[in-house]
Amino acid sequence: MPLRLILGPPNSGRAGEVRRRLVGRASDEPVLVVPTGDDAAWFERELCADGEPCLGISIRTFGWLFEDVAAAVGLAIGAQLTGPQRLALVRAAIATTELRRLRRSSQRPGFAPALDALIEELQAALVTPRELAERAGDVEGGAHEAELAELFRAYSELRERSGRTDRGALATTAIAALRADPEAWGARPVFLYGFDDLTLAQRELVGGLARAADVTVAVNYADRRSLAARAGMVSELRDQLGAEIEVELGPDAAYTQHASLRHLDASLFEADPGTVPVDGGVVLLECAGERGEAEAISREVARLLDDGTDPGDVAIVVRHPSSAGTVLANVLAGCGVPVALEARAPVDRTAVGRALVSLCRAAGGHGTAEDLLAHLRADPAFSESIADGVEERIRRGKAVSADDVFAGWESPPRHLARLRSAPSARARLLALAWIARDVAEGAHRGGAPLATSGGQEGVGLLHPLELRAAVAAVELLEELATLGDLPGCPEPTLDDAVEALEGASVPTWRGPTDGRVRILSPYRLRAGRARYLFCAALGDGEFPAAAPPDPLLGDDRRRELRIPALARREQADEERYLFHACISRPTERLYLSWRSCDDEGLALARSPFIDEVLDLLGDEPSRAEDALKRTQGLEQVVPAPADAPSERQLARAVAARGPRVDAGAILDAAGVAGDVRERVLASVAQIPDPGALPGPLRVEKVLESLRERRVLSANQLEGWLSCPYRWFVEHELAPVRLEPESDPLWLGGVVHEALERLYRDPPGADAIPRPGDLRRWQARFGELLDELIADARLGPERVAVVARMREQVGRFLADEAESETELRPRRDLLERGFGMEGDDDPGGLDLGEFVLRGVIDRIDVAPDGRGAVVRDYKTGANVTEAGKFEEKGSLQIQLYMLVARRLLELDVLGGLYQPLGATDPKRRRPRGLVLKGEERVGGLSLVRSDPCEQDDFEEHLERAEQVATAAGRELRAGEIGRRPLGGSCPKYCTFQPICRLERAIGLPSEDSNGANGA
Ligand code: SF4
C-alpha cells in the first residue's frame, strides 16, 4: 500500500482533513497517532466537537502503537523497565564498566541521566552497541565514543539479565516482527498527525505498517523558509519510504479578518516579503522587568475578558513555560483570571518535595539542624511555634546538627523517627513514601475537601500541584525500593532518593483547559488556535533559543560518526518554525511582548524576531513600531485606575495617587461604580498617611506607666538622645531577635567581667600591671576570658572575635604597665553600682523628676584617697572626646563623674573612655575630660586637647545634667518620634521596618558597648 502525505501550511485545514478521513474510515477501526497524551486528549475533543460520539477510532501515541503492533504480531511483551529501574541499570552499567576517558565525568551526578537519555536516543535511531563501537573505531580520537558503546552494551546485557524490556528493545523487536509478517496488522488504516519529526524506529514502523495498510501522514509543510525545519521529514518519507503526496492544501485566508496576520503567516522570514498596512491585528508590548511584563499582559487579558472574551480564547506562549510561566500564572491568577500553566515543576520545589529531600538529609550522618528545620517547616502537622523555637536555637548557635534540634525532647520528630527506625534500605524508602503521603494530606486529615476559589487552582497544601508531587514521589520511591532486585544494582540509599527526587518533575496543570487562559510552549500551541495570542518573553537568547548542549555526544562528533539518524535539526530553522507557529495561530490579535530591562533596570536586548515582524508591517519599521507599541516602564508600578485588572490593583492605583486625593473622584473618572467603588473606597481609607510621623504616644495607660518611671539609666538617656523612636523600639517594644546577640554586645559583657575579676584579684603586687609582671596580667586575663566563654558554643566568627579581643586587652595592659600614674583602681569601686538597692548602695543620682542608676566600670583613686578618675571601657575602636559630647549625645561619663562626686564623695579629677578595640598606639589613649594642671592625673597618657580648665570642666558636667534631665522629662512624657541625633540615622539602626523609615537596613555598630545597660 502506498504511504500517503497530506501537506499544508498552518491554517490550511490539515486537522479537519485528517478528522474527515478518520470519520470516513471509522468502520475500519482506524488508528490516529499523535505525539503526546495531551495531543490525544485534544484530538479526542475535536472528534467529539459536533456532539456525536466517534466509535471505532483509536488515538495512540507511538509508545502505545509499538505495543499494539507487538500484540498484533503475537510478541510476548515482558514487563517494561520504569524510569528509575532503567536509570538504576544504567548506573550499574557504569559501575561495572572499566572506563578511562570517561572515568572522571562518570563520577559526576548528571552523568547517569545523560547516558540514559543518550541510550534512549541511540535505540530510537536503531543504533546498536556494536554499530556505535565500529563507527567509533573509524573516527579520530574515538575512544570516548568507544567507551559510550561499551556502556550501552553493558546496559543492554543487564536489561537482558533482568528479564525486562524497554521502549527501545520493544520497538526493535516489533519492527522486525512486522517486517516478517506485515499482514499481521490487518487492514486498520493508520493516520499520523502533529509530528515535527520521526525517529528512525518510528519511520521503520510506519514503513512496515504501510506494507499492509493505508497509512496517511499529515505534515505541516509548504515550501517556505519558516517551515524549512520540516522539509527533512517530508523528503525522508518520500525518498526512503516512497510516500506520495496525496493532497497539498493551500492556506485558508478566511481564518482571520486582519491582513497583517495573514501576511505574517504567509510571508514571515521569506526573502522578499513585501508589507501590508498596520491594522488591529498586531500589538507590541515593551515592558520593564519580568513582573512588569506579567502585569502588562494581565491588564490586556483583563481588558479582553471585560469585553466578553472567553478566557479559553486567550493563549500566552513562552519559549520555556517552566521557567518563564510561573510569574505570569501567579499575576494572572492574582487578578482573578482562570489560568492553566502547561509546564512542569521540579518536585523538589514543591512543599512535599522539599519536605522529603530535607528529611533525607537530616536523617543522614551529617544531617544539619537546618535540614531538619526545613522538613519541620514543610510538615503541616508540625507546630509552627515549635519550629520557630528550633529556628531561634539554630540562629543562636545552640543547635548545629539534626540531633541537637531534639536534644531534650521526649522523642525525635515523628517522620525522622520513622525513617531512622526502618530496618532496611527498602523499608526506609517505603517509609519515605508513606511520609510523602502524610505531608501532602496532613493539613487536612479528617477535614472536608477544600473548594477551589478565585480562579486559583486550589489552596494550601491540598493544592493539586502538591498532591501531584506527592503521588509522583510515592511512585518514584516505591519503584526505587525495588531496585535492589535488579542485576548489579545495590539497595538504594537515602542519597539516591534525594537524587531521584531532585531529578523528578510534575505537570503544573492536569485536565481540560476550557474556560482558562493557557500558558504554554510553542510546541504545545501548534495543534491549537487562539483568538488572542500573546507571545511573551521575547528576549534575545530566550526566543530564538540556543540548542541545548549534549554533554556526551556533541553535534560535531555526531557528524563525524556519520550516523544520519543521530544528526540534529538546525536550531535556527527550528526556532523560526516555532515562532512562525506562534504568529500563525491567532485569529483576532497577536501581542508580542518583551522586556527592555530587567527588574534592576539593566538594559536587555529584544528578540530579532520582533524586527522580522516589523519589516512586514507599514511603510517603515520604526513608524510601524511607534504605531503598535504600548510601553510600561519600571516607573509604572501601578496601572492607571481605568486599566486596573482587579479590585486590588484598582485600590493600589488609587492609593498611589497620594494620601490626600479625592479617591471618589478618581474612581468616578475611571468609571468605577457600585459595590466595587464602595469596597475600594473603604480599603483606601484604611491606608495610613505615609507622610504622618509616628508619636507622641497618646494612650493614657502607656503614658501613666512612663510617668511612673522614676529610675532611668545613662544608657537609656543616651538611647533617647540618639533617636527617641529607636529608644521606644529598643526598650519598650523590645523585639526579640532570632539571631544571637551581636558580637560587640556579647563581647562587651564578657570583657567587662573578665577585667573586673582581673583588677579585683590582681596577679601582681600592684593594683595595675607593672613592666615586671605584665605577662602574668596578660596570661591571667586570658585565663579569665577562657573561663567565661567555656560554656559557650562559639562559631568561627566568635572564635576570631575572642582572639582579637585577647590581643587588644593585652595591648591595653601593656600600655597601662608603661604608665607612671599614681592613680589606682580601688577594689570597692570596680563595677560600682548605684541606685541598685544593694547594702552598700549609695542610692541613685537625683536629677529632679527622676533618679539615675547604673554601674561604673572602674574608679581610679589618687594616693590621697580623694582624687578620682572615672574609667569606662569601650570594646570599639572609637570613643567620644569631650569636645563632641553634646554632638554625639554622650552623657554617661559626665553623669558618672557627678555620681562619684555627689554620692561617693570623691574629688573628681576626670572621666575617661578607654577604647579597647583601637590598635594604633595614638588612638589607644583614653579620651574624655580631665582637670587641666591637676598633678594627681600626671602620668596618664592623655590627648592634649582633653584636659580643660576648671570652669569648662564644671560646665560640661552641668550641661550633661541639664541634657539628661530634659531627655528624661521627654521620655517620661512619651514624646517619641523619628528624631535621629544630628538628623541622620546611625548605620547600625535596624529598626526601619518598625519605624517605617525608608532606608536600607543598617549594620550592627562596631562601637556599641555591651556593658552596663541598665
Ligand atoms: S531608623 Fe532612624 S528614625 Fe528609625 S528608629 Fe532608627 S534612628 Fe530612629
Boltz pocket constraint, residues with backbone or C-beta under 6 A from the ligand:
constraints:
  - pocket:
      binder: B
      contacts: [[A, 722], [A, 723], [A, 724], [A, 725], [A, 726], [A, 729], [A, 977], [A, 978], [A, 979], [A, 980], [A, 984], [A, 985], [A, 986], [A, 989], [A, 990], [A, 991], [A, 992], [A, 995], [A, 996], [A, 997]]
      max_distance: 6.0
